[in-house]
């Protein structure tokens, strides 16, 4: 009996080793990435020794060339169109030089009631200031400036929607992100897919993250984004991501400590890169903030400050949406449960305090529907009788 068990264990070990070695030969680049993600101690050294030796043998046997030849044949049969990424907007601020303040002659005093102030310049003119003495007070112009700014924002809001969806030409929506988006998109399917004027394509990926090194950013992630945008041709892209950005991964042997400046730098760079591909076909982006989590070591505030900064750079092509208006309490803080209209209390967040239940996904989807209607993408549906 003991001999049979021993033989069975050896057989299992042999099979595992066979597949490990075979996979290492077939994907030496993936093996290199795996080695670089190990903790920075003896484990990384052992993994690197293994990946380098197997990688050398694989390349000598030209396995990569055989794979690339096969991939070219497969890719050659694909009809997908590669889109050029959208260039990041360059925000230019025109600097204005104020004239030097001239001192009024001592023998003359300026009558405040008669001080001349020229009218505010138009947007195409340079500001002109009349030099005044030190005893002169500027008349209040704050109200006029505020009125102009408000008018501009209202105009921007009124033209946000590129078009209004119809039953004959539904709005195409692409949902991207990690497992948080997986939760969200199931709510979109339940709440919004029954609408005939909406087509929703959910592409959330379990375990994905901008700093998760199991996907090669340049060779896997960006081409995948390009491909899905080419397939869907979205009018609107929605994003929610962040569940896996706090693990302290290593990318190409570099440890990324959550909250560090280098962590922020990598996330910023990759967020810009992702947006440039999401919007390559002219879509508008709504990026939901990463919801706060029960464990404070999940630095969601730090992460959301990065998302907010990046998305602000893409204005007016993109905007942030606060997920905690739905998932949070009255102060926008984390909460475990949600009170329903009938007064009943239902669980909102799952046991680990990261993901949310269907009730949360449905609430986010209703929030999104309200945004689409407010911004003019879709018409409000008549209430059901």
C-alpha positions, 0 to 999 in steps of 0.5 A, a space after each residue: 500500500 505504501 509502495 503504491 502511494 510512493 509510486 503515485 506521488 513520484 508520478 505526479 511529481 514527474 508530470 509536474 516537472 514535465 509541464 514546468 520544464 515544457 512551459 519554461 521552454 515555450 515561454 522564456 520571456 514569461 519565465 523572466 517576468 515571473 522571476 523578476 516578481 519574486 521577493 527580493 531574497 534567495 527566491 528571486 536569485 533561484 528563480 533568475 538562475 532557472 529562467 536564465 538557463 532555460 531561456 538560453 536553451 530555448 533561444 538556442 533551439 529557436 523555439 521563439 522563432 517558431 512561435 513568432 512564425 505561428 503567431 504571424 500566420 494567425 495574426 495575418 488572418 485577423 481583420 482587426 484594425 490597429 488604431 493609433 493612440 490618442 495624443 495626450 492633451 498638452 495644457 498650455 498656460 499663457 503667462 501674463 506680465 503685469 506692468 510695474 507699479 508706478 508711484 503717484 506723485 506725492 502732491 496728487 491724491 487719487 480720488 477713489 470714487 473717480 478711479 478709472 478701471 477698464 472693462 474686463 478683456 475678452 478671452 482673445 485679448 491680453 489683460 490691461 491694468 491701469 497703474 494705481 497708487 497704493 491708496 487705491 482699491 480695486 472695485 469688486 469684479 469677482 462676480 463678473 469673473 465667476 459668471 463667465 466661468 460658470 457660463 463656460 462650464 455649463 456650455 461644456 456640460 451641454 455639449 458633452 454627449 457626442 450623440 444621442 443614442 436611438 433604438 436603431 443606433 444604440 450607444 456603444 459602451 466598453 467597460 474596462 478594469 479589474 475584478 472591481 469592474 467585473 462586479 460592476 459590469 454584472 450590474 450593468 448587464 442586469 440594469 442597463 442591458 435591457 435598454 434597446 438604446 445601449 450596447 454594453 461590452 464588459 471586459 473586466 479582468 480578474 486579477 488584473 492591475 496596472 502594476 501586476 506583472 503577470 501581463 506584459 504591458 507593452 506586448 499584452 495589455 496595450 495590444 489587447 486594449 487596442 484590439 478591443 477598442 477596434 472591435 467595439 468602436 465605443 462611444 463611451 468607455 467606463 473604467 474601475 480599477 485598483 483592487 490589485 495595486 497594493 500588493 507591492 509587486 516587483 516589475 522587472 526586478 524593481 520593487 514597487 512599494 505602495 504609496 511610494 513616489 515610484 509606485 505613483 510614477 508607474 501608475 501615472 504613466 500607465 494610466 495615461 497610456 491606457 487612456 490614450 488607447 481607450 479614447 483612440 476612436 473618439 470615445 468619452 471616458 468616465 473613470 469611477 474612483 476606486 472604492 474605499 476598502 475595510 483595510 486601511 492598508 489599501 491606499 485608496 485615497 493615494 490611488 484616487 489622487 493619481 487617477 484624478 490627476 491623470 483624468 484631469 489632464 484628459 479634460 474635456 475628453 474624460 471625467 472622474 465619477 465618485 463611486 463612494 457616493 453610492 458605496 459609501 455612507 453619508 460622509 463617503 466613508 466605507 460601510 458594510 451594509 446598505 439600507 434599502 427603500 423599505 428600511 431593510 438592511 442588506 450586505 453591501 461589501 463582501 467578507 474581505 471588504 474589497 468587492 461589493 455584492 449585486 446590490 452595490 453593482 446595481 446601484 452603481 449602474 443606476 448612477 451611470 444611467 443617470 449620468 448618461 441621461 443628464 449628459 445627453 447620451 440617452 433619452 430618459 425612458 418613460 416610467 413603466 405603467 
